[in-house]
Amino acid sequence: MKHIELLSKDIERHRDKIIRISEQIWQYAETRFEEYQSAELLCRSLEEEGFAIERGVGGIETAFIGSYDSGKPIIAFLGEYDALSGLSQLKGIARQEPVEKGGNGHGCGHHLLG
């Protein structure tokens, strides 16, 4: 089986969990350096999958490193899931429809990058 097929099957196996996490981060809509609930959700989710989590890295309370196994290759992902000020938006609607006028939101899909 090709690597892409293995990866696709693994993503599909975790599909519901991935959707649930992204929707929750959408609802939290926390801006830069204030992603406390979002970071904790991601850390707990990674821990459930067997990752060791180091929280508060680089002097940033919401920054973390998730490590799994050891050896090579080393693969890293930068998750960017902060909301933007003033982009509050109801999910599933393609026109501007804020949850809270002037509130925070994920107008550019950052909630999916965690």
HUSULRA-V21831 format. One record per pair of residues at least 24 apart in sequence whose ideal C-beta (glycine too) atoms are under 10 Angstrom apart, sorted by the first residue. I is the first residue (numbers start at 0). J is the second residue. If there is no record, write none. Layout:
i: <I;I>
j: <J;J>
This chain:
i: <13;13;16;16;16;17;17;17;18;19;20;20;20;20;20;21;21;21;21;21;21;21;21;22;22;23;23;24;24;24;24;24;24;24;24;24;24;25;25;25;25;25;25;25;25;25;25;25;25;26;26;26;26;26;27;27;27;27;27;28;28;28;28;28;28;28;28;28;28;28;28;28;28;28;29;29;29;29;29;29;30;30;30;30;30;30;30;31;31;31;31;31;31;31;32;32;32;32;32;33;33;33;33;33;34;34;34;34;34;34;34;34;34;34;34;35;35;36;37;37;37;37;37;37;37;37;38;38;38;38;38;38;39;40;40;41;41;41;41;44;76;76;77;78;78;78;78;79;79;79;79;79;79;79;80;80;80;80;80;80;80;81;81;81;81;81;82;82;82;82;83;83>
j: <44;48;44;47;48;44;111;113;111;44;44;80;110;111;113;80;90;105;108;110;111;112;113;90;110;110;113;78;80;81;82;105;109;110;111;112;113;80;82;88;89;90;98;104;105;108;109;110;111;90;98;104;105;110;80;82;103;105;110;81;82;83;84;86;87;88;98;99;102;103;104;105;109;110;61;80;81;82;103;110;81;82;83;84;86;103;104;59;61;79;81;82;83;84;59;60;61;62;81;60;61;81;82;103;59;60;61;62;78;79;80;81;82;109;113;60;61;61;61;78;80;81;82;109;110;113;62;63;78;80;81;113;63;80;113;65;78;80;113;113;112;113;112;109;111;112;113;107;108;109;110;111;112;113;105;108;109;110;111;112;113;105;109;110;112;113;106;107;109;110;107;109>
